[in-house]
């Protein structure tokens, strides 16, 4: 069973893995920085999908931090 809530923000993650004909999701083509998984509680790592909003927010925060 797919957990449909993001482990970081708690909102729906819109994961479609296994739901469609090809079983693909938006996250299949995304690159997730390894550091983002440190924001996920240990018991949820690799079990609950991070949402696109949190992924984009993390990327933006990293750009801001690196540009300082």
Secondary structure, 3 states (H helix, E strand, C coil): CCECECCCCCCECCCCCCCCCCCCCHHHHCCCCHHHHHHCCHHHCCCECCCHHHHHHHHHHHHHHHCC
